[in-house]
Amino acid sequence: MSAFEISTVESGPRKVTRRVEVSAPAAEVFSLISNPHRHAEIDGSGTIRDVEVRGPDHLAVGDKFSVGMKQYGVPYRITSTVTAAKDDRLLEWQHPWGWRWRWELRETKRGSTEITETFDYSTLKHPFWLGISGMPRRNAEGIKATLQGLVRRFG
């Protein structure tokens, strides 16, 4: 993979994963993604609304955070729970319906970081319905747009 090229990563059934390398240290990237108050800055899906975010400024395992969302013209609020976190390396949270968003960071050389983002819906009891809804495809597009935004930001 060349720098700034977004690649598809095979990560198993019912997972959508994309990867890119950016010119920023892992600590800088992690500082951005671990602060839910800043998620609207990186959201490529266009679903995060500009409303008050509730939660800590730096996420850790067990933390809950709440963001305003909007899909299909319908505004709503979700509260997610952090299920994994390792400073500058890993952050994962679970949506109330069971799917997970996972970020993995790996510093490849001084000042550059490989970012891997995964939408994991393998934990759902009935993932079939999510699959036919088209959400995995839409989330793949959102992940790609998010990673493209991070490339522009850290380029």
N, C-alpha and C positions, 0 to 999 in steps of 0.2 A: 504494500500500500504506500503510495506516495503521500507526502504531506498535503493536507487540505482536501484529499479525495475521500468522499464518504463511501464506505464499503458495507456490504451486507455480510453479516456474520451468522453462520449456522449455530444456533444455541439450543436446539432441541424443539420438540413439538410444542405448539401453542406459545411460542415466544417469537417476538419480533425484535431483532437486534441490528443496530447500525454502529459504525465506528469511524472516527476521524482523528487525525493528529493536528494539534494546534500549537502555535508558538507562545506558550505560556506555561509557567511552572504549575504543577499539580495543586499546590497550595492556593494559588490564585483562582483556579477553576473551581476547586472545592469550596472556597469561600463564597463564591457566587451560587453554586447549586445547593449548598447546605443552608442557605438563608431563604426561607419560603417567602419572605417579604420582597424578594428580588426575582421570584419565578416569572413574573410577567415580563421581565426584561429578556428572558431567554425562550419563552414559550413560542414554538413554531407552529403550534396547532391553531392558535387564535382563539382558544377556548377560555383562557383565564381572563376574568373581568377585572377592571380597575376598581376594586372595592377593598375594604379593609381586610388584611390578612391577619389571622389570629394564630399566634404561636411564637416560639423562641426565635431569636436571630441566628442561631446555630443549632442545627438539628443533631440529636443523639438518639440512640436506641430507646424506644419507649415513648418518645415525644409525640405529641399530636399537634397537627396544624390544620387550619381551616382556610380554604380559599374560595372565592366566588368564581363560578364557571358559567358558561353559556354554550349550549349546543342546540341546534335546530330552532334557534330563536328563543329558547327557554332558559331563563336564568335560574341558577340554583347554587347551593353552597355544599361543599363536601369537606369532611374531616378525615384526614389520612393519619396513619400511625407509622412511625419509623420502625422498621424491622431489622435493619442492619446499618451500621455506620463504623467506619474506620477513617479517621482524619486523613485527608489528602489522598484517599484510595478508594473508598466505597461508600455509597449512600443508597438505601433502598427504603421505599415506603409502600404501604398497602392501602389501597382504596377500600372504602367500606364494603364494596361488593366482592372483594377478594383478589382482584388482580393487583399486580405489583409493578412499580416503576423502579428500575435499578440503574445506577450510574457507577461505572468502574473507571478509575483513573490509573494510568501507569506512566510515570515519567520515563520517556524514552532516551532522552539526553538532557543535558542541562538546559532548562528553559523551554522544553517541549513536552507535551503530554498527549498521550493517546486516550481518547474519551470513548467509552463504550456505553451506549444507552440501550436498555432493554425494556420492552413492554411484555410482561409475563402473565398470561392468562391461564396457565396450566393449573393454577390453584383453585380455579372455580369448580363448583360442583357440577354445573351444567354449561361447560364452555362452548358447546355446540351453538347455543343461541347467540352468544357473542360473536362467534365465527360467521354466522349467516347475516348478522347485522352489518357487516362490513367494517366493524371497528378495528380489527387488526390491520387492514389495508390503510384506513384513515390514520391510524396511529403510526404506521410506518412512514407515511407522508409527513406527519407532524414531527416525528423524530428526525427525519432528514432535514426538515426546515429548521429545527432547533439546532442541529449540528452545523448547518450552513451559517446560521446566525452566530454561533460561537467562533467559527472560522473567521467571519467578518470582524467580530469583536477583537479576537486575539491574533488574527491573521499573521 
